[in-house]
Amino acid sequence: MSFVCLFFGFQYLADIAYTSVTKRNFRPYSFKSILDMLIFFIFMVNICVTFARNLKSTISEGLGVVSWEEKAIKYSRNYIENNIKETNLLILGVVCLWLRVLNFTRYNEYLGRFIGVV
């Protein structure tokens, strides 16, 4: 899931291309853009924590050198001893994704009007 959420950051390339072709103004400080970058950074930090901290010295050894059983033990030990709580980071990421879903409702004709009234 974390790798898929990185596409929120790459979405800027499509937004910039669209605005340059249609000669519209690109608004980098809109709520949608800031939320997309926040989602990108949250899941990028999650990936970095997982690979750089929790799987430390298992990936660099190469395939077949460290068995899966040893990797599981090292990952579990590093996960428990880590100062950054991945659960809290993922909860923040999921909340941001739900905010993004709620932001999408403004494009829906009927639901957008309903939320505007509420």
Backbone as JSON Lines, residues from 0, in Angstrom:
{"i":0,"aa":"M","n":[0.81,-1.18,0.0],"ca":[0.0,0.0,0.0],"c":[0.86,1.25,0.0]}
{"i":1,"aa":"S","n":[1.98,1.19,0.69],"ca":[2.82,2.38,0.78],"c":[3.38,2.78,-0.57]}
{"i":2,"aa":"F","n":[3.72,1.8,-1.39],"ca":[4.28,2.13,-2.7],"c":[3.22,2.79,-3.59]}
{"i":3,"aa":"V","n":[1.98,2.35,-3.47],"ca":[0.91,2.93,-4.29],"c":[0.66,4.37,-3.89]}
{"i":4,"aa":"C","n":[0.76,4.68,-2.61],"ca":[0.51,6.04,-2.14],"c":[1.59,7.01,-2.59]}
{"i":5,"aa":"L","n":[2.72,6.53,-3.05],"ca":[3.75,7.42,-3.56],"c":[3.32,8.09,-4.86]}
{"i":6,"aa":"F","n":[2.32,7.53,-5.52],"ca":[1.85,8.15,-6.77],"c":[1.19,9.49,-6.52]}
{"i":7,"aa":"F","n":[0.82,9.8,-5.27],"ca":[0.26,11.11,-4.98],"c":[1.3,12.19,-5.25]}
{"i":8,"aa":"G","n":[2.56,11.91,-4.98],"ca":[3.61,12.88,-5.27],"c":[3.87,13.01,-6.76]}
{"i":9,"aa":"F","n":[3.81,11.91,-7.47],"ca":[4.06,11.94,-8.92],"c":[2.87,12.52,-9.69]}
{"i":10,"aa":"Q","n":[1.75,12.66,-9.02],"ca":[0.57,13.24,-9.65],"c":[0.82,14.7,-10.02]}
{"i":11,"aa":"Y","n":[1.76,15.34,-9.35],"ca":[2.07,16.72,-9.68],"c":[2.54,16.87,-11.12]}
{"i":12,"aa":"L","n":[3.26,15.89,-11.62],"ca":[3.73,15.96,-13.01],"c":[2.55,16.03,-13.97]}
{"i":13,"aa":"A","n":[1.53,15.22,-13.72],"ca":[0.34,15.25,-14.58],"c":[-0.41,16.57,-14.42]}
{"i":14,"aa":"D","n":[-0.48,17.08,-13.19],"ca":[-1.16,18.37,-12.97],"c":[-0.45,19.51,-13.69]}
{"i":15,"aa":"I","n":[0.87,19.52,-13.64],"ca":[1.64,20.57,-14.3],"c":[1.51,20.45,-15.82]}
{"i":16,"aa":"A","n":[1.54,19.23,-16.34],"ca":[1.37,19.04,-17.78],"c":[-0.01,19.48,-18.23]}
{"i":17,"aa":"Y","n":[-1.03,19.15,-17.44],"ca":[-2.4,19.54,-17.79],"c":[-2.56,21.06,-17.8]}
{"i":18,"aa":"T","n":[-2.0,21.72,-16.8],"ca":[-2.15,23.17,-16.74],"c":[-1.34,23.87,-17.82]}
{"i":19,"aa":"S","n":[-0.22,23.28,-18.23],"ca":[0.56,23.92,-19.3],"c":[-0.12,23.74,-20.66]}
{"i":20,"aa":"V","n":[-0.77,22.61,-20.88],"ca":[-1.45,22.38,-22.14],"c":[-2.71,23.23,-22.24]}
{"i":21,"aa":"T","n":[-3.47,23.35,-21.16],"ca":[-4.73,24.1,-21.18],"c":[-4.54,25.58,-20.87]}
{"i":22,"aa":"K","n":[-3.31,25.99,-20.6],"ca":[-2.98,27.4,-20.29],"c":[-3.75,27.92,-19.08]}
{"i":23,"aa":"R","n":[-3.95,27.05,-18.1],"ca":[-4.6,27.45,-16.86],"c":[-3.54,27.7,-15.8]}
{"i":24,"aa":"N","n":[-3.94,28.31,-14.7],"ca":[-3.02,28.57,-13.6],"c":[-2.91,27.34,-12.71]}
{"i":25,"aa":"F","n":[-1.69,27.0,-12.35],"ca":[-1.45,25.9,-11.43],"c":[-1.42,26.45,-10.02]}
{"i":26,"aa":"R","n":[-2.23,25.88,-9.14],"ca":[-2.3,26.35,-7.76],"c":[-1.59,25.35,-6.85]}
{"i":27,"aa":"P","n":[-0.3,25.56,-6.56],"ca":[0.42,24.59,-5.74],"c":[0.03,24.63,-4.27]}
{"i":28,"aa":"Y","n":[-0.6,25.71,-3.8],"ca":[-0.95,25.82,-2.4],"c":[-2.43,25.57,-2.14]}
{"i":29,"aa":"S","n":[-3.08,24.86,-3.03],"ca":[-4.46,24.49,-2.79],"c":[-4.51,23.34,-1.78]}
{"i":30,"aa":"F","n":[-5.67,23.14,-1.19],"ca":[-5.83,22.08,-0.18],"c":[-5.5,20.72,-0.75]}
{"i":31,"aa":"K","n":[-5.94,20.47,-1.98],"ca":[-5.69,19.18,-2.64],"c":[-4.19,18.94,-2.82]}
{"i":32,"aa":"S","n":[-3.48,19.94,-3.26],"ca":[-2.05,19.78,-3.52],"c":[-1.27,19.56,-2.22]}
{"i":33,"aa":"I","n":[-1.62,20.32,-1.21],"ca":[-0.92,20.16,0.08],"c":[-1.23,18.81,0.69]}
{"i":34,"aa":"L","n":[-2.47,18.37,0.59],"ca":[-2.84,17.06,1.13],"c":[-2.15,15.93,0.37]}
{"i":35,"aa":"D","n":[-2.03,16.06,-0.95],"ca":[-1.33,15.05,-1.73],"c":[0.14,14.95,-1.34]}
{"i":36,"aa":"M","n":[0.77,16.09,-1.13],"ca":[2.18,16.05,-0.73],"c":[2.33,15.51,0.69]}
{"i":37,"aa":"L","n":[1.39,15.8,1.57],"ca":[1.43,15.24,2.92],"c":[1.3,13.72,2.87]}
{"i":38,"aa":"I","n":[0.39,13.23,2.06],"ca":[0.23,11.78,1.9],"c":[1.52,11.17,1.35]}
{"i":39,"aa":"F","n":[2.11,11.82,0.36],"ca":[3.37,11.35,-0.22],"c":[4.45,11.25,0.84]}
{"i":40,"aa":"F","n":[4.63,12.29,1.64],"ca":[5.71,12.29,2.63],"c":[5.46,11.3,3.76]}
{"i":41,"aa":"I","n":[4.21,11.14,4.18],"ca":[3.92,10.19,5.26],"c":[4.29,8.77,4.84]}
{"i":42,"aa":"F","n":[3.87,8.38,3.64],"ca":[4.17,7.01,3.22],"c":[5.62,6.85,2.77]}
{"i":43,"aa":"M","n":[6.27,7.91,2.35],"ca":[7.7,7.84,2.04],"c":[8.51,7.64,3.33]}
{"i":44,"aa":"V","n":[8.12,8.32,4.39],"ca":[8.77,8.12,5.69],"c":[8.53,6.69,6.17]}
{"i":45,"aa":"N","n":[7.34,6.17,5.96],"ca":[7.04,4.8,6.36],"c":[7.93,3.81,5.62]}
{"i":46,"aa":"I","n":[8.12,4.01,4.34],"ca":[8.98,3.12,3.56],"c":[10.43,3.23,4.03]}
{"i":47,"aa":"C","n":[10.89,4.45,4.28],"ca":[12.27,4.63,4.74],"c":[12.48,4.01,6.11]}
{"i":48,"aa":"V","n":[11.52,4.14,7.01],"ca":[11.64,3.54,8.33],"c":[11.67,2.02,8.21]}
{"i":49,"aa":"T","n":[10.83,1.48,7.36],"ca":[10.78,0.02,7.22],"c":[12.08,-0.53,6.66]}
{"i":50,"aa":"F","n":[12.57,0.08,5.59],"ca":[13.77,-0.47,4.95],"c":[15.06,-0.05,5.61]}
{"i":51,"aa":"A","n":[15.14,1.17,6.1],"ca":[16.4,1.65,6.66],"c":[16.57,1.26,8.13]}
{"i":52,"aa":"R","n":[15.48,1.18,8.86],"ca":[15.61,0.91,10.29],"c":[15.24,-0.53,10.65]}
{"i":53,"aa":"N","n":[14.07,-0.97,10.23],"ca":[13.6,-2.28,10.67],"c":[14.28,-3.44,9.96]}
{"i":54,"aa":"L","n":[14.65,-3.25,8.72],"ca":[15.33,-4.32,7.99],"c":[16.83,-4.06,7.85]}
{"i":55,"aa":"K","n":[17.38,-3.31,8.8],"ca":[18.8,-2.96,8.76],"c":[19.66,-4.23,8.77]}
{"i":56,"aa":"S","n":[20.62,-4.27,7.92],"ca":[21.62,-5.34,7.77],"c":[21.02,-6.67,7.32]}
{"i":57,"aa":"T","n":[19.82,-6.66,6.74],"ca":[19.3,-7.89,6.16],"c":[19.26,-7.8,4.64]}
{"i":58,"aa":"I","n":[18.93,-6.63,4.1],"ca":[18.84,-6.48,2.65],"c":[20.23,-6.39,2.04]}
{"i":59,"aa":"S","n":[21.15,-5.7,2.73],"ca":[22.49,-5.51,2.17],"c":[23.29,-6.81,2.11]}
{"i":60,"aa":"E","n":[22.89,-7.82,2.86],"ca":[23.6,-9.1,2.83],"c":[23.33,-9.87,1.54]}
{"i":61,"aa":"G","n":[22.23,-9.59,0.89],"ca":[21.91,-10.29,-0.35],"c":[20.95,-11.43,-0.12]}
{"i":62,"aa":"L","n":[20.47,-11.96,-1.24],"ca":[19.52,-13.07,-1.17],"c":[20.22,-14.35,-0.75]}
{"i":63,"aa":"G","n":[19.6,-15.1,0.09],"ca":[20.12,-16.39,0.49],"c":[21.14,-16.34,1.62]}
{"i":64,"aa":"V","n":[21.71,-15.19,1.93],"ca":[22.68,-15.1,3.01],"c":[21.97,-15.06,4.35]}
{"i":65,"aa":"V","n":[20.94,-14.23,4.44],"ca":[20.14,-14.15,5.65],"c":[18.81,-14.83,5.36]}
{"i":66,"aa":"S","n":[18.49,-15.84,6.13],"ca":[17.26,-16.59,5.88],"c":[16.05,-15.76,6.3]}
{"i":67,"aa":"W","n":[14.87,-16.18,5.81],"ca":[13.64,-15.45,6.14],"c":[13.34,-15.51,7.62]}
{"i":68,"aa":"E","n":[13.71,-16.59,8.29],"ca":[13.48,-16.7,9.72],"c":[14.31,-15.67,10.48]}
{"i":69,"aa":"E","n":[15.56,-15.48,10.07],"ca":[16.42,-14.48,10.72],"c":[15.92,-13.07,10.41]}
{"i":70,"aa":"K","n":[15.46,-12.83,9.17],"ca":[14.92,-11.52,8.83],"c":[13.69,-11.19,9.67]}
{"i":71,"aa":"A","n":[12.84,-12.17,9.88],"ca":[11.63,-11.95,10.67],"c":[11.97,-11.59,12.1]}
{"i":72,"aa":"I","n":[12.96,-12.26,12.67],"ca":[13.36,-11.96,14.05],"c":[13.96,-10.56,14.15]}
{"i":73,"aa":"K","n":[14.84,-10.21,13.2],"ca":[15.44,-8.86,13.22],"c":[14.39,-7.79,13.0]}
{"i":74,"aa":"Y","n":[13.48,-8.02,12.07],"ca":[12.43,-7.03,11.81],"c":[11.57,-6.84,13.04]}
{"i":75,"aa":"S","n":[11.18,-7.92,13.69],"ca":[10.33,-7.82,14.89],"c":[11.05,-7.1,16.02]}
{"i":76,"aa":"R","n":[12.32,-7.42,16.22],"ca":[13.08,-6.76,17.29],"c":[13.24,-5.26,17.0]}
{"i":77,"aa":"N","n":[13.59,-4.92,15.76],"ca":[13.75,-3.51,15.41],"c":[12.42,-2.77,15.44]}
{"i":78,"aa":"Y","n":[11.34,-3.45,15.1],"ca":[10.01,-2.83,15.13],"c":[9.62,-2.45,16.55]}
{"i":79,"aa":"I","n":[9.93,-3.31,17.51],"ca":[9.58,-3.05,18.9],"c":[10.48,-1.96,19.5]}
{"i":80,"aa":"E","n":[11.78,-1.97,19.16],"ca":[12.73,-1.02,19.74],"c":[12.75,0.33,19.04]}
{"i":81,"aa":"N","n":[12.04,0.47,17.93],"ca":[12.08,1.69,17.14],"c":[11.38,2.83,17.87]}
{"i":82,"aa":"N","n":[11.97,4.03,17.8],"ca":[11.36,5.19,18.44],"c":[10.16,5.71,17.64]}
{"i":83,"aa":"I","n":[10.19,5.56,16.33],"ca":[9.08,5.99,15.49],"c":[8.03,4.88,15.48]}
{"i":84,"aa":"K","n":[6.87,5.18,15.96],"ca":[5.8,4.18,15.99],"c":[5.13,4.14,14.62]}
{"i":85,"aa":"E","n":[5.32,3.05,13.92],"ca":[4.76,2.92,12.58],"c":[3.24,2.91,12.59]}
{"i":86,"aa":"T","n":[2.65,2.4,13.65],"ca":[1.2,2.36,13.73],"c":[0.63,3.77,13.72]}
{"i":87,"aa":"N","n":[1.23,4.66,14.49],"ca":[0.76,6.05,14.52],"c":[0.96,6.72,13.17]}
{"i":88,"aa":"L","n":[2.07,6.42,12.52],"ca":[2.34,6.98,11.21],"c":[1.32,6.5,10.18]}
{"i":89,"aa":"L","n":[0.98,5.22,10.23],"ca":[0.0,4.68,9.29],"c":[-1.41,5.19,9.59]}
{"i":90,"aa":"I","n":[-1.74,5.39,10.87],"ca":[-3.04,5.97,11.21],"c":[-3.14,7.38,10.64]}
{"i":91,"aa":"L","n":[-2.08,8.16,10.76],"ca":[-2.06,9.5,10.19],"c":[-2.22,9.45,8.67]}
{"i":92,"aa":"G","n":[-1.56,8.48,8.04],"ca":[-1.69,8.32,6.6],"c":[-3.1,7.95,6.17]}
{"i":93,"aa":"V","n":[-3.75,7.08,6.91],"ca":[-5.12,6.67,6.57],"c":[-6.09,7.83,6.78]}
{"i":94,"aa":"V","n":[-5.88,8.62,7.83],"ca":[-6.74,9.79,8.05],"c":[-6.58,10.77,6.89]}
{"i":95,"aa":"C","n":[-5.36,10.97,6.43],"ca":[-5.13,11.87,5.28],"c":[-5.78,11.31,4.01]}
{"i":96,"aa":"L","n":[-5.73,9.99,3.83],"ca":[-6.39,9.41,2.67],"c":[-7.91,9.6,2.74]}
{"i":97,"aa":"W","n":[-8.5,9.5,3.94],"ca":[-9.94,9.73,4.08],"c":[-10.28,11.19,3.82]}
{"i":98,"aa":"L","n":[-9.41,12.1,4.25],"ca":[-9.63,13.52,3.93],"c":[-9.6,13.73,2.42]}
{"i":99,"aa":"R","n":[-8.74,13.0,1.75],"ca":[-8.66,13.1,0.28],"c":[-9.95,12.57,-0.36]}
{"i":100,"aa":"V","n":[-10.49,11.5,0.2],"ca":[-11.76,10.97,-0.32],"c":[-12.88,11.99,-0.11]}
{"i":101,"aa":"L","n":[-12.91,12.6,1.05],"ca":[-13.93,13.63,1.29],"c":[-13.74,14.83,0.38]}
{"i":102,"aa":"N","n":[-12.5,15.12,0.03],"ca":[-12.23,16.21,-0.91],"c":[-12.75,15.86,-2.3]}
{"i":103,"aa":"F","n":[-12.73,14.58,-2.65],"ca":[-13.25,14.15,-3.96],"c":[-14.76,14.31,-4.06]}
{"i":104,"aa":"T","n":[-15.47,14.36,-2.94],"ca":[-16.93,14.45,-2.99],"c":[-17.4,15.76,-3.61]}
{"i":105,"aa":"R","n":[-16.58,16.76,-3.64],"ca":[-17.02,18.02,-4.24],"c":[-17.16,17.9,-5.75]}
{"i":106,"aa":"Y","n":[-16.56,16.89,-6.34],"ca":[-16.71,16.67,-7.79],"c":[-17.98,15.92,-8.14]}
{"i":107,"aa":"N","n":[-18.58,15.26,-7.15],"ca":[-19.82,14.55,-7.36],"c":[-20.97,15.56,-7.3]}
{"i":108,"aa":"E","n":[-21.8,15.58,-8.31],"ca":[-22.82,16.62,-8.42],"c":[-23.79,16.6,-7.24]}
{"i":109,"aa":"Y","n":[-24.32,15.44,-6.9],"ca":[-25.34,15.36,-5.86],"c":[-24.72,15.4,-4.47]}
{"i":110,"aa":"L","n":[-23.66,14.65,-4.27],"ca":[-23.03,14.6,-2.96],"c":[-22.33,15.92,-2.65]}
{"i":111,"aa":"G","n":[-21.77,16.57,-3.66],"ca":[-21.14,17.86,-3.45],"c":[-22.12,18.91,-3.01]}
{"i":112,"aa":"R","n":[-23.31,18.92,-3.59],"ca":[-24.33,19.86,-3.16],"c":[-24.78,19.57,-1.73]}
{"i":113,"aa":"F","n":[-24.9,18.28,-1.4],"ca":[-25.33,17.9,-0.06],"c":[-24.32,18.35,0.98]}
{"i":114,"aa":"I","n":[-23.05,18.12,0.73],"ca":[-22.01,18.53,1.69],"c":[-21.94,20.06,1.76]}
{"i":115,"aa":"G","n":[-22.17,20.74,0.65],"ca":[-22.2,22.2,0.66],"c":[-23.33,22.73,1.53]}
{"i":116,"aa":"V","n":[-24.46,22.06,1.51],"ca":[-25.6,22.49,2.33],"c":[-25.34,22.18,3.8]}
{"i":117,"aa":"V","n":[-24.79,21.01,4.06],"ca":[-24.53,20.6,5.44],"c":[-23.42,21.47,6.01]}
